[in-house]
Amino acid sequence: MENVDCIVVGAGLSGLACAQTLLETSNSVLLLELSDVPGGRVATDTIDGFQVDRGFQVYLDSYAEGQRFLNYASLNFGAFEPGALVAHRGRLFPVSDPWRRPFAAIRSVLSGAVSVTDGLRIAWLRSQVLAGVRRGEINPSSISGHGERTTREELVLRGFSSEFIKLFFEPFFGGVFLERNLTTAATVFNFTFAMFSSGRACLPAGGMSAIPQQMAQKLPPGCLQTCASVVRITHAPTGGGEVVLADGRRFCADSIIVSSAAVANPILLPEGISTGWKPPLWKGTRLVAFECEKKPPCGKTLVVSAEPVAVGPIDNLSVPSAVTEGYAPDGKDLIYVSVRGDWEGEDNQLPDAIRQQAEVWFGPDVKLWNHLSTVTVPKALPVETPLSRRQRPRSNYLAPGLFLCGDHLTTSSINGALVAGRLAAEEVLRAV
Ligand SMILES: Cc1cc2nc3c(=O)[nH]c(=O)nc-3n(C[C@H](O)[C@H](O)[C@H](O)COP(=O)(O)OP(=O)(O)OC[C@H]3O[C@@H](n4cnc5c(N)ncnc54)[C@H](O)[C@@H]3O)c2cc1C
C-alpha cells in the first residue's frame, strides 16, 4: 500500500484545481480519475478529424478563477461576437451587444417588438451586477438565503417587458442554464450576466478539453492516475484513511478530498459519514454536430432560437471552427446545434429536423450539412433553483481529513468548479 499526503478523487476541473493548490505546500498528492482522461464534464472527442465537445460550452475569459489557474496565451482562445442572432418567425434578428451597448442592441432587435425602456433596464442591470460582483455581494459560491428569487422573478421585478424576456432572455439564458423556464437562482443569473458583460465567450483552440489538459500538464509525473476507479473510501477517526480502487490497489493518505460528482455514488463515502446532502437532479442536454464545406453566414455569432418548439429542436447553433482554430480539418467547417430540452423527438429524427429549421434561416446550403455525431449528456448541470442551492452541501469539511470539492458546492460552471477545488485545498491546508 502506498502512502501519500493527500488523495483527490475525481480529476474534473475541481479536482485538478484542488491538486494544483495542494501541491503548493504538500509533498505528495495523488489525483485519481476513473476515466482515461482528466477533465470530467469538460471533454472533447475527435471524430473524423473534427473536435466535438461533449455538449456545447464556452469559457468566459472574465472568470477570475480561470485567470488564476489557466495560461490564456497558450490556450489560444477565439471569441464569439458579443450578442446573438435571435431566430424569430423564420428570420434572424441581431441583438448586437446587450452587455456593452444595450441601446444599440435594443434598437437592432426584433423590429420594434421590444420597448426601448428594456435598453435602459439592461444598462441598469449591467451596472448593478458589475458593481455587485466587484463588491463581493453577488457571489454564487455563497449559500443562498431564503429570500433568493428565480431568474424569471428577478427579470419581472426589474421591469423587463414580457416580449424581451421571451425573445432574448429565454433563448439566450435558457441555453446557458439548460432550462427555458428561468427557474435558475437569480444569483447565478446576475453573476453570469456580469461575466458576459465584462468578458468574451471563448473556445480554446482544438476543443474545450484543452483547458483540463493544460491543468493536468502542470502536475508532476505520477500525480494523476487515470483509469483509476475508486470503489471505497475508509476513514480513520483521527483523520485520513484509505482509498480502494476497482483493480484492488490501495492508497493511504492524511487527507482525502472527494469530488461531489463522485459522491453522487453513495457507496463511495465511508460508513457513518454523510454529506447531509441529497445530490440534486441533473439537467441534461444533446449536441448535434454537422460538417459542411460552406459555413453558414452567422460566422462567429451565436444563433439562439426564440421560435416555438413545434417549429424545430434548435436551442442554439454555432460554428466553432469559425471562432477558433483546430475544430475542423482544412477546407471544412463544424456546426454545433444544442437541442432544446423540451423537444421530444428521438436522436435519429434530429439531423433532418435541424436541417429543416435551419434551412429557413440560411437557405438551401443547409441541405448539404453532413451529420457527424449526436452527443447526449444526461448529467450536464445540477439543478440550481433557489431551493436546490439552499440544500447543497453547507461545507467542504466532512470529517477529520475528509473533504468535498466540486461544482455542487459553489455554482455549476468552469469558474465554480475551480473555486470549489481551491477552497477545498485551502481547507485541507488549514486543517493540517
Ligand atoms: C453540456 C455542458 C455545458 C456546460 N456549459 C458550460 C459553460 O458554457 N460555461 C461554464 O463555465 N460551464 C459550463 N458547464 C459546467 C462545467 O463544465 C462544470 O461545472 C464543471 O466542469 C464541473 O467540474 P467538476 O470537477 O466539479 O465535476 P466533473 O467534471 O463532473 O468531475 C468529476 C470527476 O470525478 C470523476 N469520478 C467520478 N466518480 C469517480 C470515482 N469513483 N473514482 C474516480 N473518479 C471519479 C469523474 O470521472 C469526473 O472526471 C457545462 C457543463 C456541461 C456538461
The ligand as a MOL file (V3000), in Angstrom:
LIG
                    3D

  0  0  0     0  0            999 V3000
M  V30 BEGIN CTAB
M  V30 COUNTS 53 58 0 0 0
M  V30 BEGIN ATOM
M  V30 1 C -23.0220 20.2740 -21.6360 0
M  V30 2 C -22.4020 21.1860 -20.6240 0
M  V30 3 C -22.3880 22.5510 -20.8540 0
M  V30 4 C -21.7780 23.4130 -19.9540 0
M  V30 5 N -21.6630 24.7320 -20.2720 0
M  V30 6 C -20.8320 25.4970 -19.5290 0
M  V30 7 C -20.4450 26.7960 -19.9940 0
M  V30 8 O -20.8050 27.2040 -21.1090 0
M  V30 9 N -19.6270 27.5540 -19.2000 0
M  V30 10 C -19.2060 27.1080 -17.9790 0
M  V30 11 O -18.4760 27.8340 -17.2870 0
M  V30 12 N -19.5430 25.8740 -17.5110 0
M  V30 13 C -20.3240 25.0620 -18.2690 0
M  V30 14 N -20.6190 23.7820 -17.8510 0
M  V30 15 C -20.3180 23.3860 -16.4450 0
M  V30 16 C -18.8860 22.9380 -16.1750 0
M  V30 17 O -18.3850 22.1690 -17.2300 0
M  V30 18 C -18.9100 22.1010 -14.8690 0
M  V30 19 O -19.4720 22.8880 -13.8400 0
M  V30 20 C -17.5230 21.6390 -14.4130 0
M  V30 21 O -16.8190 21.0410 -15.4600 0
M  V30 22 C -17.6850 20.6590 -13.2530 0
M  V30 23 O -16.3970 20.2330 -12.8110 0
M  V30 24 P -16.2710 19.2820 -11.5260 0
M  V30 25 O -14.8420 18.9780 -11.3820 0
M  V30 26 O -16.9750 19.8840 -10.3680 0
M  V30 27 O -17.1280 17.9710 -11.8640 0
M  V30 28 P -16.8640 16.8490 -13.0100 0
M  V30 29 O -16.3470 17.4970 -14.2420 0
M  V30 30 O -18.1250 16.0810 -13.1040 0
M  V30 31 O -15.7140 15.9630 -12.3840 0
M  V30 32 C -15.9190 14.8690 -11.5450 0
M  V30 33 C -14.8370 13.8330 -11.8810 0
M  V30 34 O -14.9030 12.7550 -10.9470 0
M  V30 35 C -14.6540 11.5540 -11.6580 0
M  V30 36 N -15.1730 10.4510 -10.8490 0
M  V30 37 C -16.4680 10.1750 -10.5520 0
M  V30 38 N -16.5500 9.0630 -9.8140 0
M  V30 39 C -15.2770 8.6280 -9.6100 0
M  V30 40 C -14.7180 7.5110 -8.9340 0
M  V30 41 N -15.4840 6.6370 -8.2800 0
M  V30 42 N -13.3550 7.3400 -8.9580 0
M  V30 43 C -12.5560 8.2460 -9.6010 0
M  V30 44 N -13.0460 9.3150 -10.2660 0
M  V30 45 C -14.3790 9.5020 -10.2620 0
M  V30 46 C -15.4060 11.7750 -12.9720 0
M  V30 47 O -14.9850 10.8740 -13.9770 0
M  V30 48 C -15.0430 13.2240 -13.2650 0
M  V30 49 O -13.8520 13.3240 -14.0130 0
M  V30 50 C -21.2260 22.8960 -18.7350 0
M  V30 51 C -21.2540 21.5220 -18.4910 0
M  V30 52 C -21.8130 20.6780 -19.4300 0
M  V30 53 C -21.7240 19.2010 -19.2040 0
M  V30 END ATOM
M  V30 BEGIN BOND
M  V30 1 1 1 2
M  V30 2 1 2 3
M  V30 3 2 2 52
M  V30 4 2 3 4
M  V30 5 1 4 5
M  V30 6 1 4 50
M  V30 7 2 5 6
M  V30 8 1 6 7
M  V30 9 1 6 13
M  V30 10 2 7 8
M  V30 11 1 7 9
M  V30 12 1 9 10
M  V30 13 2 10 11
M  V30 14 1 10 12
M  V30 15 2 12 13
M  V30 16 1 13 14
M  V30 17 1 14 15
M  V30 18 1 14 50
M  V30 19 1 15 16
M  V30 20 1 16 17
M  V30 21 1 16 18
M  V30 22 1 18 19
M  V30 23 1 18 20
M  V30 24 1 20 21
M  V30 25 1 20 22
M  V30 26 1 22 23
M  V30 27 1 23 24
M  V30 28 2 24 25
M  V30 29 1 24 26
M  V30 30 1 24 27
M  V30 31 1 27 28
M  V30 32 2 28 29
M  V30 33 1 28 30
M  V30 34 1 28 31
M  V30 35 1 31 32
M  V30 36 1 32 33
M  V30 37 1 33 34
M  V30 38 1 33 48
M  V30 39 1 34 35
M  V30 40 1 35 36
M  V30 41 1 35 46
M  V30 42 1 36 37
M  V30 43 1 36 45
M  V30 44 2 37 38
M  V30 45 1 38 39
M  V30 46 1 39 40
M  V30 47 2 39 45
M  V30 48 1 40 41
M  V30 49 2 40 42
M  V30 50 1 42 43
M  V30 51 2 43 44
M  V30 52 1 44 45
M  V30 53 1 46 47
M  V30 54 1 46 48
M  V30 55 1 48 49
M  V30 56 2 50 51
M  V30 57 1 51 52
M  V30 58 1 52 53
M  V30 END BOND
M  V30 END CTAB
M  END
